[in-house]
Amino acid sequence: MRLTLFAFGLLTLATAAPAQNLDAARRLAQQAIIVDTHIDAPGALRKRWADLGEEQPDREFDYAKARRGGLDVAFMSIYTSAAQDADGSAWQVAHQMLDSVEALAQRHPDRFALLTSPNDVERLRQGGRVLLAMGMENGAPLGDDIANVQRFYDRGVRYITLAHSAANRLADSSYAAEKPWNGLSPFGKQVVAEMNRLGMMVDVSHLADASAWEAIRLSKAPVIASHSAFRHFTPGFERNISDALALAIAKTGGVVQIPFGTAFISPEAAADMQARYRARQAFNQHNANLRAQGLPVLDEAAFERDWAPQHPPRTSTLAQVLDQIDYGVKLLGIDHVGIGSDFDGVDGELADGLRSVADYPNLVAGLQARGYSETDIRKLLGGNLLRVWAAVEAAADPARASSGR
């Protein structure tokens, strides 16, 4: 099904634009530096290993697709769940994912290289390598030990999304109804300061508004939203970023990176996702109450069986992604918008025409059709993020310990 939709997306764009325009878009995609700040390949690798140095039909990121699409810098998402935080496995899971990314670079040194500084992009991308940077999605693997920020920095992590689908030791989640910290926790504040010291980007995607506001206020370096669409299009969906928060990020010098997932850019899908997280949390709480009373708990699979038939998958379009970019540029200026696709992280529920990392030329063609100049397109594709990353690095403590990379 996914391959059929992918082909349909390409056909739709091909019939909507002259072939010479697509050729021009492909050329620019190959020439520009494309930086995607959110690709969930490590999570897919942990579920089932696949050699991403070779073409993999069931993956949205692999080397062959990345080269066709012109992708240069792929931020690998080191994602851990609220459940892994609760059962104490998040630290181990994060390291397993880091191991998998390192394995790709070691198996294919001619195709992949680990990237830990924006200053190394030009040197390492020579020969057609795809550069693998790393971002931690959910600060749960830090546990209660501030020294773990340095440890993960030394393993190559260059941004941390402070929370994910539930409140953790650092911050509150946008998805959860309960906001125990109403901002950052005392430990979360320490983590932001330590990230600033080391030169790690502070990421406010997934955060509840109060937590995001506090992270932005406390950070002494530019802040990013690694994969957040604009709430303007999805009213009431806290997971997407408000105009006020986006403007505050831009004021730090930071960027808002636009995802391609249907759940973020379709109002109907966003409402479904918000409702699902709340329903799941209520289900889990009910099971916890039953367990406390010594009663049998409900079957976990029953939740999904009941939920899915009533909430069929939604669809979204390339035009909706372009609308997000247009809105961000109008609101924040051309220097504060980029891309964070969420490939391999949304079960294939992506905008038509943006089904894998091979499809960035479709995005470029859309931007060209809307009148963006080559200079501005290069900023949106990766120039803005690299500028922010360099600024965060420059603001770090010069005496910080080197990662040795």
N, C-alpha and C positions, 0 to 999 in steps of 0.2 A: 504493500500500500504506500509506504513512504517513497519508494522509487517511482511509483506512478505519479504521485503528487509532485515529486521533484521534476520529472519530465514535463508535467503540465505547467509548472511554474516557468520553466525555460521557454516552452512554446508560447505561453501568454506574453512574455516580454518580447520574444522574437517577432511576434506578429504585431506588436505595438510600436516597434521602433525599426527604422531602416537598418539593414545589415552593416552599412558603413559606420553608423553611430555606435553599434555594439562593438565593432572592431576598435573604434577610438576608445571606448570605455575599457576594453580589455588591455589595450596598450597602456593606458594611464594606470590601471590596476597593477600592472607589472612594474611600471616605473616608480610609482609612489611607494612610500613605506606604509604598509597597512599594519595597524596594531589593534588586535581584538582583545579586550581586557577580561573576557569571561568565556572560557570553553571548558566544558565539563568532561573532557576526555579521561582524566584520571579516575573518576568515579566509574565510568564505563569499563575501564581497564581492570578495576578491582572486581567488578562483577564477572567479567569474562575477558581474559587477556586476548589481545589481538595485536599483531605487529603493525603499528601505525606507520612504519617506514614503507609499507606496501599498501596498495589500494585495498580498502575494506568496505564492501558494499553496504554493511549495516552500521557504519560509523559516519558521523558528520564531519569529523576531523581526521585526516590522515595526510601523509606527505604529498601524495599525488594530487589530491584535491586542493591542498593548500597552494601548491605550485600553480595549478590551473587558475586559481582565484587571485593569486598575487599576494597571499598572506606572508608577512615577514616576521611578525612578533605575535606569538600566541600565548596569552596568559592562561596557564593551566590552573583550573580551579581545584584547590585542595579542600574539598567540601566534607564536612562532618555534620551529622544530624543531631537534633535534640535528643533522640533516643540514645545515640552513642555518647553524648555528653552525660546523660543520666546513668548509663551503665558503666561508665568509666573507660570506654574503649576509644574515645576520640583521639587521644594522643597517639595510640598505636595505628589507628586507621590513617591519620594524617601522614605519619612516617611511611606507611606502606604506599600511599599515593606518591609521595616524594620519590620513593625508591623506583616506582614505575616510570616516572618522568626521566629520572637519571638513566634508567635502563634503555629508554629509547635513544637518548643521546649517545650512550656508550655503544649500542649495537649499530648505530648508523651515524658515525661522526661526519660523514660526507653529506648527510641530509638534515641532521638536527644539531643544535648546539644550545647549551644552557645559557641563559642571559640573566645577569644580575645587575647590570648598569646600563643606562641609555647611552653612555659613552662608548659602549662596545658594539652597538648595532651595526654600523657600517663595516667594521672589521669582520665580525662574525657571519654576517649575511653573505659574504663573498662565496661564490661557488654555488649559489642557490640554496643555501641552508635556510631552514625554517627555525627561528629562534624561540626557545621555550623558556618563558618567564613564569613565575609562580605567584599566585595570590591565594591566600587562605580565606575560604568562605565559611565563616563562623569562628569566633575566637575560642571555642570550647577546648581545643587541644592545648591551650595555654594552662589549663587547670587553674591552680591558685598561685603559681610560681612565676613571678615577673621575669626571672632569668630565662624562661622558655621563649620570651620574645626574641632575645639574642640567639637562642639555640635555633629557632626556626629561621631567623635572618641568616644565620651561618649556613643553613641548608638551601638558601636561595629565595625564601619567601620575601616578596617586595610590596605586598599590600595585605592588610587584614580587614575583612568584612566583620565588624565587631560582633554581630549576632546574626541569627538566621530566622528560623521559624518559631522560636520560643525564646523567652528571656534566658540569659545565661549569667555567668559571673560578672560580665562586663556591662551589659546594656539590655534594653527592652527590645522586643521584636515588633515590627509593624503588624504581623499577622495575629498576634495574641491579644485577647481582650484584656488580660491582666498586664499591668505595667508596674512591676514591683519597685523599680528604681526611679521612675519618673525622670529619667535622664541617664547618666552613666553611674555605675556603682563606684565606690571609692577605688576598687581595683581597676575598673575600666578607665578611670582618670589617670592612674599610674601607667596603664598600657599605652594610652595616647601619648603621654610624655616620653615613654621609652621608644615608641615608634618614631617620634620626632627626632629623638637623639640618634637613632640608628640610621634614619633615612628611609623608613618604610612609609608607604602611602596609607593614610587613614581613609577607609572606605565606609560610607554611610548607607549604602544600599541595604535593604532589608530592615533598617532600624526604625523603631517608632519615632515619631517626630521629635519628642522631647529629648530622646537620646541623640538623634542626629544634630539637633541644635547645640547640645552641650559639646559634642565632639568637634563641631565646627568652631565653637567659641574657644575651646581649649587648645586646639591644634595651632602650633606656631609655624606650620608649613601648609601649603595648599592641600585641600581635601578633594577626594573624588567620590563619585557614585559610579561604581564599576559596571553596573547593569541595571539602570533605573529609567523607565519611561516617565512621561509627564502626567501627573494626576489630573491636569486640565482635561484630558481626554477620558479619564476614568474616575469621575467624582466619587469620593468616599472610599477609594482604594488606597489605603495608607502606604501600601508597599511601593507605589509609584511616588515620585517626588513632587512636592508642592512647589508652586512658583517661588514662594518666599524662601524656601530652603535652597532651591536651585540658584537663586540670586545670591544667597549667602555663600554658597560654594564658589560661585564665580568671583565674588569679592575676595576670597582667599587666593584667587589665581587658579582655582581648580577646574575640573571638567565633570560634565554629566555624560555618561556613556550609554547610548541608546541600545536596548536589546531588540531582538527580532522575534521573540516568543509571542505567540498569539495571546497568551494570558495577560501580557503587559500592555498590548497595544489595542486590544478589542475590549470595549466597555463591557460587553456581555460575558466574555471569558474572564475578565478581571473580577466581576461580581461572583462568578462561579468559584474562582479560586479563593477569594476571601471567605465565601460561605463554607467551602470545603475545609479550610483550616480551622475555622471556628467549630464546625460540626465534629471534626476529628478530635479537637481538644476536649469537647464535651463528652465524646465517646470514651476517650482515655480516662477522663475524670470519673465517669460512671463506673468503668472497670476498676479503677483504684478504690472507689467506695465499696464495690462488691468484694474486692480482695480483702479490704480491711475488716469486713464483716464475716470473713470466712466463707463467702458464697462463691459459686462458680462464676467465672467471668465470661463475657460475650466473646464469640469467635472474632479475631482480628479481621479475618478475610470477609466476614459478614458485612463490615462497614463498606468495603469497596464494592461488594456485590450489590448492596442497596443503593450506593451513591451513583455508580457509573451509568446505569440505565436512565436515570432521571436527569443526567447532565452529560449529554453527548458532546463530543469534541466540537469546538467552534473553529471557524476559519478566519484568516486575516490576509492582508495584501501588502505587497511592496509599497503601494501608495500610502498605507497607514504608517509604515516606517518612515517614509519620506516626510509625511505630515509631522511626525514627531521631531525630526531633524529641523524642518522649517520653523516649527514653533520654538524649539530651543535656541536656534540662531537668532530669531527675532527677539526673544526674551533676554538672552544672555550675551549675544554677540558671537561672531564666528569662532573666536578663540576658546570657547568654553563648552564645546560639544564634540563627542566622538562616538565610537561604537563598542559595545560589549554584548555580543550576539546571544550568548547562552546556548550555543550549539552543544549537542549531546547532553543537554540538561533539562529539556522540556518534552521528552518523549515524542519528538518529531513534530510537535505542534508549533509550527513556524510559519512566518509569512510566505505566501506563494512567491516563488522567485528567489527566496533566500533560504534554501533548504540545506545548504552545506557550505563549507569554506571555499568551495569552488565558485560560489555565486557572488562574491564581492563585485565583479564587473557589472552585474545587474543593478546593484546599488549605485555604482558610479554612473551608469547610463541614466538612471533615474535622476540623479543629482544634476547631470549635464542637461537633461531635458527641462529641468526646473531653473536653469540659468546660472548655476554655480560656476565660478571660474575654476580653472585648474588649480590655482593657488589655494583657493578656499577648500576645494575637494581634498587636496593633500593634507590640509589641517584637520579636516573631519576624519579622514581615514587613519591618521596616526600622529601627525605632527603636533597636535594639541596635547595628546597624552605624553609624548616624549618630552615636550617642554615642561609639563607639570612634574613628571618623574625627575627630570634633571633639577628642577627647583627644590623638590623635596630632598634630594641628595645633597644639594648645595647648602641647605639649611641644617643638615645633620651636624652633630658634634665632630669636629675634625679628629678628635682623640679617640673616637669609637674604635673598638677592635675590628680589624679587617676580617672579612669572611674567608679570605685566602683564595678567592676565585679570580 
